[in-house]
């Protein structure tokens, strides 16, 4: 299997958090590392800090809804 390289910047608080979150989870799933997300949640990461981060950066804007609409209507051929 050939190694894939993905160039995604760290989240800096300025960019769209939803889009960054989707890109990161897609890269992890593509690399067969999605278990990292599950293990982190099981390891007891503070739920309050995760909720605060999402509340701070997740907004219900039109741009976010369009990104998710495009993501969930995407079909693999």
C-alpha positions in Angstrom: 0.0 0.0 0.0 1.4 3.4 -1.0 1.8 6.0 1.7 -0.5 9.0 1.3 0.4 12.5 2.4 -2.3 14.9 3.5 -1.6 18.6 4.1 -4.0 19.9 6.7 -3.1 22.8 8.9 -3.6 22.8 12.7 -6.8 24.5 13.7 -6.0 28.0 14.7 -9.4 29.3 15.6 -9.7 31.5 12.5 -10.7 28.9 9.9 -14.1 27.1 9.7 -14.1 24.5 12.5 -16.7 22.2 10.9 -14.7 22.0 7.7 -11.5 21.3 9.6 -13.2 18.6 11.7 -14.6 16.9 8.7 -11.3 16.9 6.9 -9.4 15.5 9.9 -11.9 12.7 10.4 -11.8 11.9 6.7 -8.0 11.6 6.7 -8.1 9.4 9.8 -10.7 7.1 8.3 -8.9 7.0 5.0 -5.7 6.0 6.8 -7.5 3.4 8.9 -6.9 5.3 12.1 -10.5 6.1 13.1 -10.0 4.0 16.2 -7.9 6.8 17.5 -11.0 9.0 17.8 -12.9 6.3 19.6 -10.0 5.5 22.0 -9.5 9.1 22.9 -13.2 9.4 23.9 -12.9 6.2 25.9 -9.7 7.4 27.6 -11.7 9.9 29.6 -10.9 13.2 27.9 -12.8 15.9 29.7 -16.2 16.1 28.0 -16.7 19.7 29.2 -13.6 21.0 27.4 -14.7 19.2 24.2 -18.2 20.7 24.5 -16.8 24.1 25.2 -14.6 23.9 22.1 -17.5 22.8 19.9 -19.8 25.5 21.3 -17.1 28.1 20.7 -16.2 27.2 17.1 -19.4 25.5 15.8 -21.8 28.0 14.5 -25.0 27.4 12.7 -24.2 29.4 9.8 -25.3 29.0 6.2 -21.7 28.0 5.1 -21.6 25.2 7.7 -25.0 23.8 6.6 -23.9 23.9 3.0 -20.7 22.0 3.8 -22.6 19.3 5.7 -25.3 19.1 3.0 -22.5 18.5 0.4 -20.8 16.0 2.6 -23.9 13.9 3.4 -25.1 13.9 -0.2 -21.7 12.8 -1.6 -21.9 9.4 -3.3 -19.0 7.2 -4.2 -19.1 5.9 -7.8 
